[in-house]
């Protein structure tokens, strides 16, 4: 989400390959983030719901 800028197309082959992730690992991570109320899933898109956390993530050089 943070890496792509938006919660769209995070399961694309390109994103998975760029970040050395498997589909199932990313799916499990997203599900855990939703369950912990760190991320919201809205109409199929994942969005970070904490404004300060989102801003902090954008300061990281990833």
Secondary structure, DSSP 8 states (H G I E B T S, - for coil): -TTTSSSSSTTSHHHHHHTT--HHHHHHHHHHHHHTTSEEEETTEEEE--HHHHHHHHHS--
